[in-house]
Amino acid sequence: MTRRAYSPLTRRRLANFRANSRGFWSLWIFLVLFLVSLFAEFIANDRPLLVSYDGHFYYPIFHDYTEADLGGDLPIEADYRDAEVAKRIDARGWIVWPPIPFDYRTINFHLPSPAPSPPTAANLLGTDDQGRDVLARLIYGFRISVLFGLVLTVASSVIGVAAGAIQGYYGGLTDLFLQRFLEIWSGLPVLYLLIILSSIVQPDFWWLLGIMLLFSWMSLVDLVRAEFLRARNFDYVRAAKALGVSNPVIIWRHVLPNAMVATLTFLPFILNGSITTLTSLDFLGFGLPPGSPSLGELLAEGKDNLQAPWLGLTAFFVLAIMLSLLIFIGEAVRDAFDPRKING
């Protein structure tokens, strides 16, 4: 896309965003980390990326193979970490392993010391109290935390913007009843509800997302409502009504774009809060199922194993860096949409 495709206002906003070098580089660092985590199966896995055996190529990372397929006798899934299987493949071919030959569930049975074991050449960040590689769980945990936060942020923003738009545009009894509902709904004890529901249903990614979505959508309602209350009396809105334009069209085409300017500045902070909430629930034991790659579970393991400081320190620094990057990005977005800097 050429430079001329952007409006002068958009170019000024992009220039303001780049001017905040801390936020600009934080965005790139965060994107690189996130993109790397999306390919976690190719970076940390207990299955080879490629196997050459007897002149044929096999792709265990994509397909399940039995020992019989690789010259064995048993029709069971091949364990590529087994010494006999590895010896048989090496005799008539070769194996390409990922950089980290463990996934988040793999237990290392050849540790130099009892688990949790300190960092070694095989386990660069050590292992947790179950003998699982910390670095592998960190990569998978980072991905699931960011994906959870992104999905929750987008879904809650859509619902919150829609609710705030309806309140602010129509006003009157609609605004009154929805505002009273928000006051009641926001007063519910979310943590207690999660604890009660966790004792009834085994939580998973989508279950937690649905429960948290019931309450997280309220973060943008007041902001959007205020923008619509202000904009609904503008001349261009009155002119659109006089021309017979329907209310949904006015909301979507004329008022919502102005309201979204302020809303966009809050999205990185909402994402930050979503990730923190999931980490807190996992730390307390009410989050993802046990065994899932989770930064909160890694924090809990660090608390329970003070003799293994690499667990707590790893989780702390990863969370601190990730959340700091999101805060810096949010500050840069806020500067980009600041009308004082745009008009200055």
C-alpha positions as CSV (number, residue, x, y, z in Angstrom):
1,M,0.0,0.0,0.0
2,T,1.4,3.3,-1.0
3,R,1.8,6.3,1.3
4,R,-1.0,8.1,-0.6
5,A,-3.5,5.4,0.5
6,Y,-3.4,6.8,4.0
7,S,-5.3,9.9,5.0
8,P,-3.3,12.8,6.6
9,L,-4.9,12.0,10.0
10,T,-3.8,8.3,9.8
11,R,-0.3,9.3,8.7
12,R,0.0,11.7,11.7
13,R,-1.2,8.9,14.1
14,L,1.3,6.5,12.7
15,A,4.1,9.1,13.0
16,N,3.1,9.7,16.7
17,F,3.1,6.0,17.3
18,R,6.6,5.6,15.8
19,A,7.8,8.7,17.8
20,N,7.2,6.7,21.0
21,S,10.2,4.5,20.4
22,R,9.7,2.5,23.6
23,G,6.2,1.5,22.5
24,F,7.2,1.0,18.9
25,W,9.9,-1.4,19.7
26,S,7.9,-3.1,22.3
27,L,5.3,-3.9,19.7
28,W,7.9,-5.5,17.5
29,I,9.4,-7.5,20.3
30,F,6.0,-8.7,21.4
31,L,5.0,-9.7,17.9
32,V,8.2,-11.6,17.4
33,L,7.7,-13.5,20.7
34,F,4.1,-14.2,19.9
35,L,4.9,-15.4,16.4
36,V,7.6,-17.7,17.7
37,S,5.2,-19.2,20.3
38,L,2.7,-19.9,17.5
39,F,5.2,-22.5,16.2
40,A,5.8,-24.0,19.6
41,E,5.3,-27.6,18.2
42,F,8.3,-27.0,15.8
43,I,10.4,-25.6,18.6
44,A,9.7,-27.8,21.6
45,N,8.4,-31.3,20.9
46,D,9.1,-34.9,22.0
47,R,8.5,-36.0,18.4
48,P,11.0,-35.5,15.6
49,L,10.4,-33.0,12.8
50,L,11.6,-35.5,10.2
51,V,12.7,-39.2,10.1
52,S,14.5,-40.9,7.3
53,Y,14.3,-44.6,7.5
54,D,15.2,-47.2,4.8
55,G,15.0,-44.5,2.1
56,H,11.5,-43.2,3.1
57,F,10.7,-40.0,4.9
58,Y,8.3,-39.8,7.8
59,Y,6.9,-36.7,9.5
60,P,6.0,-37.7,13.1
61,I,5.1,-34.1,14.0
62,F,2.1,-34.3,11.6
63,H,1.3,-38.0,11.6
64,D,1.3,-41.0,14.1
65,Y,3.5,-43.9,13.1
66,T,3.7,-47.3,14.7
67,E,6.9,-49.2,15.5
68,A,6.0,-51.6,12.7
69,D,6.3,-48.7,10.3
70,L,9.8,-48.1,11.4
71,G,11.0,-51.7,11.3
72,G,9.7,-52.9,14.7
73,D,7.4,-55.7,15.6
74,L,4.7,-54.0,17.7
75,P,1.7,-52.2,16.1
76,I,1.8,-49.5,18.8
77,E,2.7,-45.8,18.4
78,A,6.4,-45.3,18.1
79,D,8.3,-43.7,21.1
80,Y,11.1,-41.9,19.4
81,R,12.9,-41.3,22.7
82,D,13.1,-45.0,23.3
83,A,16.7,-46.3,23.0
84,E,15.7,-49.3,20.8
85,V,13.6,-47.2,18.4
86,A,16.4,-44.5,18.1
87,K,19.0,-47.2,17.6
88,R,17.0,-48.9,14.8
89,I,16.4,-45.6,13.0
90,D,20.1,-44.5,13.3
91,A,21.1,-47.8,11.8
92,R,19.1,-47.3,8.6
93,G,18.5,-43.6,8.5
94,W,18.5,-40.4,10.6
95,I,16.4,-38.2,12.8
96,V,15.9,-34.4,12.9
97,W,14.8,-33.2,16.3
98,P,13.3,-29.8,17.3
99,P,15.7,-27.4,19.1
100,I,14.0,-28.5,22.4
101,P,13.3,-32.2,22.4
102,F,10.5,-31.9,25.0
103,D,7.0,-30.7,24.8
104,Y,5.1,-29.3,27.8
105,R,4.0,-32.8,28.9
106,T,7.3,-34.7,28.5
107,I,8.9,-36.0,31.6
108,N,12.7,-36.2,31.6
109,F,13.5,-39.5,33.2
110,H,17.3,-39.0,32.9
111,L,17.8,-36.0,35.2
112,P,21.1,-35.5,37.0
113,S,19.3,-34.8,40.3
114,P,15.8,-35.3,41.7
115,A,13.1,-33.0,40.2
116,P,12.9,-30.1,40.3
117,S,16.4,-30.1,38.8
118,P,18.5,-27.0,38.1
119,P,19.3,-25.8,34.6
120,T,21.5,-28.0,32.5
121,A,22.5,-28.3,28.8
122,A,19.5,-30.6,28.3
123,N,17.0,-28.5,30.2
124,L,18.2,-24.9,29.8
125,L,15.8,-23.5,32.4
126,G,15.7,-26.6,34.5
127,T,12.7,-28.8,35.2
128,D,9.6,-28.4,37.4
129,D,8.6,-30.7,40.3
130,Q,7.3,-33.3,37.9
131,G,10.5,-33.4,35.7
132,R,9.0,-31.4,32.8
133,D,11.1,-29.0,30.9
134,V,10.5,-25.4,32.1
135,L,11.5,-23.8,28.8
136,A,9.0,-25.9,26.8
137,R,6.2,-25.2,29.2
138,L,7.1,-21.5,29.1
139,I,6.8,-21.4,25.3
140,Y,3.4,-23.2,25.3
141,G,2.2,-21.2,28.3
142,F,3.1,-17.9,26.7
143,R,1.1,-18.8,23.6
144,I,-2.0,-19.9,25.4
145,S,-1.9,-16.9,27.7
146,V,-1.7,-14.4,24.8
147,L,-4.3,-16.3,22.7
148,F,-6.7,-16.4,25.7
149,G,-6.1,-12.7,26.3
150,L,-6.6,-11.8,22.7
151,V,-9.9,-13.8,22.3
152,L,-11.2,-12.4,25.5
153,T,-10.3,-8.9,24.7
154,V,-11.9,-9.0,21.2
155,A,-15.1,-10.7,22.4
156,S,-15.5,-8.5,25.5
157,S,-14.8,-5.3,23.5
158,V,-17.4,-6.2,20.9
159,I,-20.1,-6.8,23.6
160,G,-19.0,-3.8,25.6
161,V,-19.0,-1.4,22.6
162,A,-22.4,-2.7,21.5
163,A,-23.9,-2.2,25.0
164,G,-22.4,1.2,25.4
165,A,-23.5,2.3,22.0
166,I,-27.1,1.3,22.7
167,Q,-27.1,3.0,26.1
168,G,-25.6,6.3,24.8
169,Y,-27.5,6.6,21.6
170,Y,-31.0,5.8,22.7
171,G,-30.7,7.2,26.3
172,G,-33.9,7.6,28.3
173,L,-35.3,4.4,29.8
174,T,-33.0,2.2,27.8
175,D,-30.0,3.9,29.4
176,L,-31.6,3.9,32.8
177,F,-32.4,0.1,32.8
178,L,-29.1,-1.0,31.3
179,Q,-27.2,1.2,33.8
180,R,-29.0,-0.3,36.7
181,F,-28.3,-3.8,35.3
182,L,-24.6,-3.0,35.0
183,E,-24.5,-1.8,38.6
184,I,-26.0,-5.1,39.8
185,W,-24.0,-7.3,37.5
186,S,-20.7,-5.6,38.3
187,G,-21.3,-6.2,42.0
188,L,-21.4,-10.0,41.7
189,P,-18.4,-11.8,43.3
190,V,-16.6,-13.1,40.2
191,L,-14.0,-15.1,42.1
192,Y,-16.5,-16.9,44.3
193,L,-18.6,-17.8,41.2
194,L,-15.5,-19.2,39.5
195,I,-14.7,-21.3,42.6
196,I,-18.2,-22.6,42.9
197,L,-18.4,-23.5,39.2
198,S,-15.0,-25.1,39.2
199,S,-16.2,-27.5,41.8
200,I,-19.1,-28.5,39.5
201,V,-17.5,-28.4,36.0
202,Q,-13.9,-29.2,35.0
203,P,-12.7,-25.9,33.6
204,D,-11.0,-25.7,30.2
205,F,-9.9,-23.0,27.8
206,W,-13.4,-22.3,26.4
207,W,-15.2,-22.8,29.7
208,L,-13.0,-20.2,31.4
209,L,-13.3,-17.9,28.4
210,G,-17.1,-18.0,28.6
211,I,-17.3,-17.4,32.3
212,M,-14.8,-14.5,32.2
213,L,-16.6,-13.0,29.2
214,L,-19.8,-12.7,31.3
215,F,-18.1,-10.1,33.4
216,S,-15.1,-8.6,31.4
217,W,-17.3,-6.9,28.8
218,M,-18.2,-4.1,31.2
219,S,-14.8,-2.4,31.0
220,L,-15.6,-0.4,27.9
221,V,-19.3,0.3,28.4
222,D,-19.0,3.6,30.3
223,L,-16.4,5.0,27.9
224,V,-18.5,4.2,24.8
225,R,-21.7,5.3,26.5
226,A,-20.2,8.7,27.2
227,E,-18.9,9.1,23.6
228,F,-22.4,8.3,22.2
229,L,-24.2,10.6,24.7
230,R,-21.9,13.4,23.5
231,A,-22.1,12.6,19.8
232,R,-25.8,11.9,19.4
233,N,-26.5,15.7,19.5
234,F,-24.0,16.7,16.9
235,D,-25.2,18.3,13.8
236,Y,-24.2,15.6,11.4
237,V,-26.2,13.0,13.5
238,R,-29.3,15.3,13.5
239,A,-28.9,15.8,9.7
240,A,-28.7,12.1,9.1
241,K,-31.9,11.6,11.1
242,A,-33.6,14.4,9.2
243,L,-32.7,12.6,5.9
244,G,-34.3,9.4,7.1
245,V,-31.2,7.4,7.8
246,S,-32.0,4.5,10.1
247,N,-30.6,4.4,13.7
248,P,-28.4,1.3,13.1
249,V,-26.8,3.0,10.1
250,I,-26.2,6.2,12.0
251,I,-24.7,4.2,14.9
252,W,-22.4,2.1,12.6
253,R,-21.3,4.7,10.1
254,H,-21.4,8.0,11.8
255,V,-21.1,7.7,15.6
256,L,-19.1,4.5,16.2
257,P,-15.9,5.5,14.3
258,N,-15.6,8.5,16.6
259,A,-16.2,6.4,19.7
260,M,-13.7,3.8,18.6
261,V,-10.8,6.3,18.7
262,A,-10.9,6.4,22.5
263,T,-11.8,2.8,22.8
264,L,-8.7,1.6,20.8
265,T,-6.4,3.2,23.4
266,F,-7.7,0.9,26.1
267,L,-7.4,-2.4,24.2
268,P,-3.7,-3.1,25.2
269,F,-4.6,-2.5,28.8
270,I,-7.6,-4.8,28.6
271,L,-5.4,-7.5,27.1
272,N,-3.0,-7.0,29.9
273,G,-5.8,-7.5,32.5
274,S,-7.1,-10.6,30.7
275,I,-3.7,-12.3,30.8
276,T,-3.2,-11.3,34.5
277,T,-6.7,-12.7,35.4
278,L,-5.9,-16.1,33.7
279,T,-2.5,-16.2,35.4
280,S,-4.1,-15.5,38.8
281,L,-6.7,-18.2,38.4
282,D,-4.1,-20.7,37.4
283,F,-2.0,-19.7,40.4
284,L,-5.0,-20.3,42.7
285,G,-5.8,-23.6,41.0
286,F,-9.1,-22.5,39.5
287,G,-7.9,-22.0,35.9
288,L,-6.9,-24.4,33.2
289,P,-6.9,-28.1,33.8
290,P,-3.9,-29.6,35.8
291,G,-1.0,-30.2,33.5
292,S,-1.8,-27.5,31.1
293,P,1.1,-25.2,30.1
294,S,0.4,-22.2,32.3
295,L,2.4,-19.3,33.6
296,G,0.2,-19.2,36.7
297,E,0.9,-22.9,37.4
298,L,4.6,-22.2,37.1
299,L,4.3,-19.5,39.6
300,A,2.5,-21.8,42.0
301,E,5.3,-24.4,41.5
302,G,7.8,-21.8,42.4
303,K,6.0,-20.9,45.6
304,D,5.8,-24.6,46.5
305,N,9.4,-25.3,45.7
306,L,11.4,-22.4,47.3
307,Q,14.6,-24.6,47.0
308,A,14.2,-24.3,43.2
309,P,14.4,-20.5,42.6
310,W,14.6,-20.9,38.8
311,L,10.9,-21.8,38.7
312,G,9.6,-18.6,40.4
313,L,12.2,-16.4,38.8
314,T,11.5,-17.6,35.3
315,A,7.7,-17.1,35.7
316,F,8.2,-13.7,37.3
317,F,10.5,-12.3,34.6
318,V,8.4,-13.7,31.7
319,L,5.2,-12.1,33.1
320,A,7.0,-8.9,34.0
321,I,8.5,-8.6,30.5
322,M,5.3,-9.5,28.7
323,L,3.0,-7.2,30.7
324,S,5.6,-4.4,30.5
325,L,5.6,-4.7,26.7
326,L,1.8,-4.5,26.6
327,I,1.8,-1.4,28.8
328,F,4.4,0.3,26.6
329,I,2.4,-0.5,23.5
330,G,-0.7,0.9,25.2
331,E,1.1,4.1,26.0
332,A,2.2,4.5,22.4
333,V,-1.3,3.9,21.1
334,R,-2.6,6.5,23.5
335,D,-0.1,9.0,22.2
336,A,-1.0,8.1,18.6
337,F,-4.7,9.0,19.2
338,D,-4.1,12.0,21.5
339,P,-5.9,14.9,19.8
340,R,-3.4,17.4,21.3
341,K,-0.5,15.7,19.5
342,I,-2.5,15.1,16.3
343,N,-3.5,18.8,16.1
344,G,-0.2,20.1,17.4
